[in-house]
Amino acid sequence: MRFTCSQQILSKALNTVSKAVTTRTTLPILKGILLETTSNNQLKLSASDLDLSIEKTISVDVSEPGALVVSARLFSDIIRKLPNETIEVEQLENNQIRIHCMASEFTIVGLPAEEFPNIGTVMEDQALLIEKDLLKDMIKKTSFAASIDESKGIIVGVLIDLSVDKMTMVALDGFRMAVTREKMENEQERKLVIAARILNEINKIIIDSEKSEKEESISLILDDKKAVITMEDTRIILRLLEGEFIKYNDILPKNYNCRVLLNKNEFLESIERASLLAKEGKNNLVKFSIEGESMEITSRSEEGTVRETVMIEKLGDNLEIGFNSKYVLDVLKVVTDERIILQFNSSISPCLIKPVEGDAFEYLVLPVRIANN
């Protein structure tokens, strides 16, 4: 294998595929990136942690085709530190590789390409086109609510629920639930669960690709155990989580005793200020006192107290209820609507956060018991 290419292009490609490299493995091959050159002046870079695999193809000048696995960390660090000039990469004997750029030359040890895991294929008869911006937005609005505790099983993932006229994404962790919906025509109904960790890496790749790739849509191909996401020269293969996701529609409350309409930004800024003291206490606790045309947001700790007032439009009962401020802020930071609705049933029941019109999103946040309840 021997090729030359731009340092900048190779560095960007390595940054993309490195998102699939794991450090939590005893298998040295999974800490590497597979470099494969072909006679048609293409270099394919591949990385895999067995749950997530990423392939990126770039144009290079190939003198000799070949394949070799290199240390992802070391090879990427070397390429990133080299000047923005032409780089020559040459495979030597004994699985060594030489990297040359201007006055710099490195020789590093690689591993045989044959030891790299077979990423596999997916039947391509169920392709679904999704707008990049739409998928990116839906991931941002849900993945934060998935559990980060691996022992929790399927709720470390995000449910993608495809119906004939829309796509719904759902995440929950036992303390809050995020639901977002977008209109989309689908040929068939399908439910799949993807680890939130993997979706967040996909989101980073989408953001990076927007700077260089012109296509506005990505292709999603599904089978029973895997999914493939394709965007121009990047292919992402991921393992779907197995099991049945919680029936989220059964959790969403259908009625309320107190309904509040307010300005989202004013609400967000008030909780951010109140949370400065909440962080000094327990559970990041803030208390909402809803009465008349205002909501008082208070917090106290050994460091002091804070009181914020937000003007509201209220329908129904007065209410005092406490929340972990972080869980409420996580929701408000991803909602783009100017005005939102909060619905409550009691001081020990979840709060439902939703748009003024429609059902584009619904967020459920469990309360924290407060002393006077």
ABEGO torsion letter per residue (X at the ends): XBBBBBAAAAAAAAAAAAAABBABBABAAAABBBBBBBAAGBBBBBBBAGABBBBBBBBBBBABBEBBBBBAAAAAAAAAABBBBBBBBBBBBGGBBBBBBEABBBBBBBBBAAABBBAEBBBAAABBBBBAAAAAAAAAAAAAABBABAAAEAAABBBBBBBAABBBBBBBAGABBBBBBBBBBBABBBBBBBBAAAAAAAAAAAAAAAAABABABBBBBBBAABBBBBBEABBBBBBBBBEBBBBAAAABBABBABBBBBBAAAAAAAAAAAAAAAAABBGGBBBBBBBEABBBBBBBBAAEBBBBBBBBBBBEBBBBBBBBAAAAAAAAAABABABBBBBBABAABBBBBBBABEAABBBBBBBBBBAAX
